[in-house]
Each structure stands twice: as structure tokens, then as C-alpha cells.
Amino acid sequence: MNIIDELEWREAVNQQTDAEGLRELTNQKAISLYCGVDPTGSSMHIGHLIPFMVLKRFQLAGHRPVILIGGATGTIGDPSGRQAERSLQTLEQVQENVDALTAQMKKLFVIEGDNQIRMVNNYDWTHKINVIEFLRDYGKNFSINAMLAKDVVASRLETGISFTEFSYQILQSLDYLHLYQHEDVQLQIGGSDQWGNITSGLDLIRKKEGSEAKAFGLTIPLMLKADGTKFGKTAGGAIWLDPNLTTPYEFYQFWANTDDRDVVKYLKYFTFLSQEEIEALAEKVQMEPHKREAQKALAEEMTRFVHGEALLEQAKRITAALFSGDIKSLTADEIEQGFKEMPTFEAAPEPRNIVDWLVELGIEPSKRQAREDIAGGAISLNGDRVTDPTLEVSADHAIGGRFVIIRKGKKNYSLVKMI
């Protein structure tokens, strides 16, 4: 199957500048293509992954991907999707983010062989251009009228846009021209909000290289959840790829909790499962939705891709332990992941009667209620039901010397840190 046919089956194509020309080119040879990301933070979140998963599919199909980290454009700020100016970062912070994103990308995309990924930083060629060269050699090729008509600029005209952010599309166009000339790149891909920047780059290439220059653009559809809200956002914020910002367990749970209405779409977009495998899972969503096999497959594929097999197994182990109540099977680090969002208390390590201890922490409202819950079997400590109201809780009960887990009823967990 041609790569474009596969992308269309996966519903991963929004716009193309020349659909037939790109299909013909990818049938003839392996091409170089690129996608860029600005270092606005130290980690990508899953929303950033959408165009890069398409880049990965090109790579697996034998094409040669180039990832551009915007060390220059990241100091300026892309106006797309916002109604206010971006706060500028220091050059030192931008460089720290460049280093972090470069390491993250290499982990996700390196493949040995001819189609091994190439990493570039647009600061390397942009910082050599002085302001006179920028205006004469590049600015002269851009019509203010055309720039004002671009959606990302037009949407900001009422609230205002600085010359800095207005110039962003020139810098991104310069990137495509440079990669076309020096890296043999013939295709730029990006999110649907990048269409204006991509077409500006193509215009610049044809003005500089001639109207017959073979260069193309492709965008990926804006992804919304079935309820109409933006993909990748939760009540707790973005889902990050950095395990220090979003733990592998949280990452796994995000995908495992996908709505039935969205799961097949996500399998097509984000996994490398075959068409046959996805269609089989789609049938199970229809026939046996309660088993949530499609969600489990999605969570496993994505966690393995981003975090690796070992952290996937850890996430599954935490999930199984929380479901079964077998808390003692977890390490202290796994407990810290699994109970990150649950009510947290602090306690001294000295022995304390459990009734008094629960009330002093605030887990129980009164000693009478605590005794009633213990008598009724409603209190568990590290997965074991407490039946003795004279039990002395101490540091000896702390898993890894750090945590005690109290469950009240079936689902009310509390994390107690021994300090």
C-alpha cells in the first residue's frame, strides 16, 4: 500500500497541496520530508505527537524523515491558535528546551539504516542571516496582502499582533527552502493550523528555485474528542511524554480510559497496528464493549512506544494491583505513581492506635465512625482488611519505608506518607 493510501485509510490527511503529484513521487522513490516543533517547553505532549506519528509512518515505509527543532523560531513564537502574544523565553531557556526535545525525539524515532532520522536546528542557518539579508533576500518575496490573509494572522488582527510574530511565517518558509536546498526535503507535514506557513514555504521555494520545483505540503486534521473538546487535555492538564511530568501509569490510564466513540480513531492515528488488527478491535468495540480490548491495546501500544516495554509492564502492574487491591505487590515508587492524584496525608513513624491515627489524619471524622468502619470491615491497610481497633500503626507498616495505603469502602483510597 502506498504511504498516502495508508494515511487516507487512517483518516490522517486533512489538506495536500498536490495530492496526485505527491502520490506519484512517493511511488517512484523514497523521499525526504520534515516536520518541526518549537522548543516552547522541555517536553512534547501527546497533541504534538499527531504529525510526528505521520512522520514515523513515512519512516517505516522507507522514506527519510527530518525533524526540525526550532531553536530560532522558538525564540520568536508561532501566532497560531492563540489570541495573545507569546511570552518570550530567554535564549538560555530555549537552548535547554532544544536539548531536551532533541533527546526525546531521538528516543522515539531512531531507526538503523538508510532512513535513519536526521535532526536539524533552524538556529544553525538562521542566526547567520543579518537583518539586511533577511529583508532583501527573503522579505522581498512576501506580499503583505497575502500574509494578512493567512488564517493565523487574520484571526489576530482585531486583538493585535506584533511584527515579531507576524514575521514567523517568513522564518518557517526559510526553513523549508533551506531543507529543500541542502537536505533534499520535498515534503513538509504539520497540523492543520500550519497550512498557511507550509504554503508560504512552497511559494518561497518556487520563487527561488523555479515554478517546476517538486515540493509538497500535507496537513493532519485537527483532532477533537467525540464530545467536541480538544484532544489531549484532561482536568489535570496536558498529557506529557516526559515521565517526570506525566508518569507512565498516568499515561497508560489516559489511553485506557478512551471513550468507545474515539478509540478506533486513536488506534488508526497513533498505533502501528495493521488494518486487519484495527478492524478486529473495532468489531470488539461493537460486540463486546465491556471488555475494553481496544482501549487496552491502545494503551499498551502507546505506552510501549513512548516509554518502552519495562515501564509499560510497570504501568500494567500498578493498574492490576489497584483493581485487585493487592497493594503490597507494589514498590514504593509504583505507589507514588499510582496514588499521585489521591488524597495524601503525612504521619509520624511512631506507633499510634489506628482509631486515633485515622481521626488525627482526617481520614475518619470521629473515633466512633472509625470504630464502626473497622467493625464493619470497611477499612483496609495496604490491601489487608483491619478488624482490630487496637492495632498500632507504625513505620513497620510503610511500604518501602515510605507509604501506607488506606482504603475506606470499595474505592476511597488515601496515601499516607511516613515522615
C-alpha positions in Angstrom: 0.0 0.0 0.0 1.3 3.4 -0.9 2.0 5.6 2.1 -0.6 8.2 1.0 -3.2 5.4 0.7 -2.4 4.2 4.2 -2.7 7.7 5.6 -6.0 8.2 3.9 -7.3 4.9 5.4 -6.2 6.1 8.8 -8.1 9.4 8.2 -4.8 11.2 8.8 -4.9 13.6 5.8 -6.5 17.0 6.0 -5.1 19.0 3.1 -2.5 18.4 0.4 -1.0 20.9 -2.0 -0.8 18.4 -4.8 -2.3 15.0 -3.9 -1.6 13.3 -7.2 1.9 14.7 -7.5 2.8 13.5 -4.1 1.4 10.1 -4.6 3.3 9.7 -7.9 6.5 10.9 -6.2 6.3 8.5 -3.3 5.6 5.7 -5.7 8.8 6.5 -7.7 11.3 6.8 -4.8 12.0 7.3 -1.2 11.7 10.9 -0.3 13.0 13.2 2.4 10.3 15.0 4.4 10.2 17.1 7.6 8.1 18.2 10.5 9.1 20.8 13.0 8.5 21.6 16.6 9.4 24.7 18.6 11.1 24.4 21.9 8.5 26.2 23.9 8.9 23.7 26.7 11.1 20.9 27.9 8.8 18.1 26.7 6.2 17.4 24.0 2.7 16.5 25.0 0.5 14.0 23.1 -1.0 16.7 21.0 2.4 17.3 19.5 2.7 13.7 18.6 -0.1 13.8 15.9 2.0 15.0 12.9 5.1 13.1 14.2 3.2 9.8 14.1 2.7 10.5 10.4 6.4 11.2 10.1 7.1 7.9 11.7 4.8 6.1 9.2 6.8 7.6 6.4 10.0 6.4 8.1 8.6 2.8 8.4 7.6 2.9 4.8 11.2 3.5 3.8 11.3 7.3 3.5 13.8 9.6 5.1 12.5 11.8 7.9 14.0 15.1 9.1 12.9 16.5 12.4 13.4 20.2 12.8 13.8 21.7 16.3 13.1 25.4 16.1 15.9 26.9 18.1 15.4 30.1 16.1 11.6 30.1 15.6 11.2 29.1 19.2 12.7 32.5 20.3 10.0 34.3 18.2 6.7 32.4 18.8 4.2 31.0 16.4 0.9 33.0 16.5 -1.2 30.0 15.5 -4.2 29.1 17.7 -3.7 32.0 20.3 -5.3 35.3 20.8 -2.4 37.0 22.7 1.3 37.4 22.2 3.5 34.6 23.5 5.9 35.5 26.4 9.4 35.3 25.0 11.8 32.9 26.7 15.5 33.6 27.4 18.0 32.2 24.9 19.4 30.0 27.6 15.9 28.5 28.3 15.3 27.9 24.6 18.6 26.0 24.4 17.7 23.9 27.4 14.4 23.0 25.7 16.2 22.3 22.4 18.4 19.8 24.2 15.5 18.1 26.0 13.3 17.8 22.9 16.3 16.5 20.8 16.8 13.7 23.3 13.1 12.9 23.3 12.9 12.8 19.5 15.9 10.5 19.2 14.3 8.1 21.7 11.1 7.9 19.6 12.3 7.9 16.1 15.8 6.5 15.6 16.0 3.5 13.2 19.2 2.0 11.9 19.7 2.1 8.1 19.3 4.4 5.2 16.2 6.0 6.6 17.7 6.9 10.0 16.3 10.1 11.3 18.1 13.4 10.8 17.8 16.1 13.4 18.3 19.7 12.5 18.0 23.0 14.4 17.0 26.1 12.4 19.1 28.3 14.6 22.1 26.9 12.7 21.3 28.7 9.5 19.0 31.5 10.7 21.5 33.1 13.1 23.9 33.7 10.2 21.5 36.0 8.3 21.7 39.7 9.2 18.7 42.0 9.0 19.6 43.5 5.6 19.9 40.0 4.1 16.6 39.0 5.7 14.7 41.9 4.2 16.4 41.9 0.8 16.8 38.1 0.1 13.6 36.8 1.8 11.2 39.6 2.9 11.1 40.9 -0.7 9.4 37.6 -1.7 6.4 38.0 0.6 3.4 40.1 -0.1 1.9 41.8 3.0 -1.6 41.3 1.5 -1.0 37.6 1.2 0.5 37.4 4.8 -2.5 39.3 6.2 -4.9 36.8 4.5 -3.4 33.8 6.3 -5.8 32.4 8.9 -3.3 32.5 11.8 -2.7 36.2 11.1 -6.2 37.3 10.2 -7.5 35.8 13.5 -5.2 38.1 15.4 -5.9 41.4 13.6 -8.6 42.5 16.0 -6.6 41.9 19.1 -3.3 42.8 17.6 -0.1 41.0 16.5 3.5 42.2 16.8 5.8 42.4 13.9 7.8 39.6 15.6 5.0 37.1 15.4 3.9 38.4 12.1 7.4 37.5 10.7 7.1 33.9 11.9 5.8 32.6 8.6 8.8 34.1 6.8 11.2 32.2 9.1 9.3 29.0 8.7 9.3 29.4 4.9 13.0 30.0 5.0 13.4 26.6 6.9 11.6 24.7 4.1 13.8 26.5 1.4 17.0 25.6 3.3 16.0 22.0 3.8 14.9 21.7 0.1 18.3 23.0 -1.0 20.5 21.3 1.5 18.7 18.1 2.7 16.8 17.2 -0.4 13.5 17.6 1.5 10.4 17.6 -0.8 7.6 17.4 1.7 6.6 19.3 4.9 3.9 17.9 7.1 2.2 19.6 10.1 -1.1 20.2 11.9 -4.0 21.8 10.2 -3.1 25.2 11.8 0.3 25.1 9.8 -1.3 25.2 6.4 -0.6 28.9 5.9 3.0 28.5 6.9 3.5 25.4 4.7 2.1 27.1 1.6 4.2 30.2 2.3 7.3 27.9 2.3 6.2 26.4 -1.0 5.8 29.8 -2.6 9.3 30.8 -1.5 10.8 27.6 -2.9 9.2 28.2 -6.3 10.3 31.9 -6.4 13.8 30.9 -5.6 14.1 27.6 -7.4 11.6 27.9 -10.2 8.0 27.0 -10.7 8.8 23.4 -11.6 10.4 22.7 -8.2 8.9 19.5 -6.8 7.9 20.3 -3.3 4.7 19.4 -1.4 2.7 20.1 1.7 0.4 17.9 3.8 -1.5 18.7 6.9 -3.2 16.4 9.5 -6.8 17.0 10.7 -7.5 18.8 13.9 -8.3 16.1 16.4 -11.3 16.6 18.7 -12.8 14.1 21.0 -16.3 12.8 20.4 -17.7 15.3 22.9 -16.2 18.1 20.9 -13.5 19.0 23.3 -9.8 19.3 22.4 -7.8 16.0 22.3 -5.0 15.6 24.9 -6.3 17.8 27.6 -7.6 16.5 31.0 -8.7 18.1 34.2 -5.1 17.8 35.4 -3.7 19.4 32.3 -1.7 18.2 29.3 -0.5 14.6 29.0 3.3 14.9 28.6 5.8 12.5 27.1 8.3 13.2 29.8 7.8 10.6 32.6 8.7 13.2 35.2 5.7 15.3 34.1 3.2 12.6 33.4 4.0 9.2 34.9 3.9 6.1 32.7 0.9 4.9 34.8 -1.0 8.2 34.2 0.0 8.0 30.5 -1.3 4.4 30.3 -4.5 5.3 32.1 -5.2 8.2 29.8 -5.4 5.9 26.8 -7.1 3.1 28.7 -9.9 5.4 29.6 -10.6 6.4 26.0 -14.3 6.8 25.0 -15.7 4.0 22.9 -16.6 6.6 20.3 -12.9 7.7 19.9 -10.9 4.5 20.4 -10.9 3.2 16.8 -9.9 6.7 15.5 -7.0 6.8 18.0 -5.9 3.3 17.0 -5.7 4.4 13.4 -3.9 7.7 14.3 -1.5 6.6 16.9 -0.6 2.9 16.7 1.2 0.9 14.1 -1.2 -2.0 14.2 -2.3 -3.3 10.8 -5.6 -2.5 9.1 -6.7 -6.1 9.9 -5.8 -5.8 13.6 -7.6 -2.5 14.0 -10.7 -3.7 12.2 -10.8 -6.7 14.5 -10.6 -4.5 17.5 -13.3 -2.2 16.0 -15.6 -5.2 15.8 -15.0 -6.0 19.5 -15.9 -2.4 20.4 -19.3 -3.0 18.8 -19.9 -6.6 20.0 -18.1 -6.6 23.4 -17.5 -3.0 24.6 -17.5 -4.0 28.3 -14.2 -5.9 27.7 -12.5 -2.7 26.5 -10.0 -4.7 24.5 -9.5 -1.9 22.0 -8.6 0.5 24.9 -6.2 -1.9 26.4 -4.5 -2.4 23.0 -4.3 1.4 22.5 -2.8 1.9 26.0 -0.3 -0.8 25.6 0.8 0.3 22.1 1.2 4.0 23.1 2.9 3.4 26.4 5.4 0.9 24.8 6.1 3.4 22.0 6.8 6.4 24.3 8.1 4.7 27.5 9.4 1.3 26.5 8.5 -2.3 27.5 9.7 -2.1 31.1 7.6 1.0 32.0 4.6 -0.4 30.2 4.8 -3.5 32.4 5.1 -1.3 35.4 2.0 0.7 34.4 0.1 -2.6 33.9 1.3 -3.9 37.3 0.1 -0.8 39.1 -3.3 -1.0 37.2 -3.8 -4.7 38.2 -2.8 -4.1 41.8 -5.2 -1.2 42.2 -8.0 -3.2 40.6 -7.4 -6.3 42.8 -6.5 -4.4 46.0 -3.1 -6.2 46.1 -1.3 -3.1 47.2 1.7 -5.0 48.9 2.8 -6.2 45.5 3.8 -2.7 44.5 7.1 -0.9 45.2 7.2 2.5 46.9 8.0 4.1 43.5 5.0 2.4 41.9 2.7 3.5 44.7 3.9 7.1 44.2 2.8 6.8 40.6 -0.5 5.1 41.2 -1.7 7.3 44.0 -0.3 10.6 42.8 -3.8 12.1 42.4 -5.4 10.6 45.5 -5.8 12.3 48.9 -2.5 12.5 50.6 -1.6 12.8 54.3 1.5 12.9 56.4 2.1 10.9 59.6 5.0 10.5 62.1 6.5 7.0 62.2 5.9 6.4 65.9 3.3 3.7 66.8 -0.2 5.1 67.0 -3.5 3.4 67.7 -5.3 3.1 64.3 -8.6 4.7 65.5 -6.7 7.7 66.8 -4.5 7.8 63.8 -7.3 7.8 61.3 -9.1 10.6 63.1 -5.9 12.7 63.5 -5.1 12.4 59.8 -8.6 13.4 58.9 -9.4 10.2 57.1 -12.2 9.5 59.6 -14.4 12.3 61.1 -14.6 10.7 64.6 -13.4 7.9 66.7 -16.9 6.4 66.8 -17.1 6.4 63.0 -13.6 4.9 62.8 -14.6 2.0 65.2 -17.8 1.4 63.2 -15.9 1.2 59.9 -13.3 -1.1 61.3 -16.0 -3.3 62.8 -17.9 -3.3 59.5 -14.8 -4.3 57.5 -14.7 -1.0 55.6 -11.0 -0.2 56.4 -8.1 -1.8 54.7 -4.4 -1.1 55.3 -2.1 -1.8 52.4 -4.8 -4.1 51.0 -5.4 -6.0 54.2 -8.7 -5.6 56.0 -8.3 -4.2 59.5 -10.5 -5.9 62.1 -8.7 -5.0 65.3 -9.4 -1.5 66.6 -6.4 -1.8 69.0 -3.9 -2.1 66.1 -0.8 0.1 66.4 0.2 1.7 63.1 3.9 2.4 62.8 6.8 2.7 60.3 6.9 -1.1 60.1 3.7 -0.9 58.0 5.1 1.6 55.5 5.8 0.0 52.1 9.4 0.8 51.2 9.6 2.7 54.5 7.6 5.5 52.9 3.9 4.9 52.3 0.8 3.4 54.0 -2.3 3.0 51.8 -5.7 3.2 53.5 -8.8 2.2 51.7 -12.2 3.1 53.1 -15.1 1.3 51.4 -14.5 0.0 47.9 -12.9 2.9 46.1 -11.8 5.6 48.6 -8.1 5.4 48.8 -5.8 7.6 50.8 -2.0 7.8 50.6 -0.2 8.3 53.9 3.4 9.4 53.8 5.6 8.5 56.7 7.8 11.5 57.6 
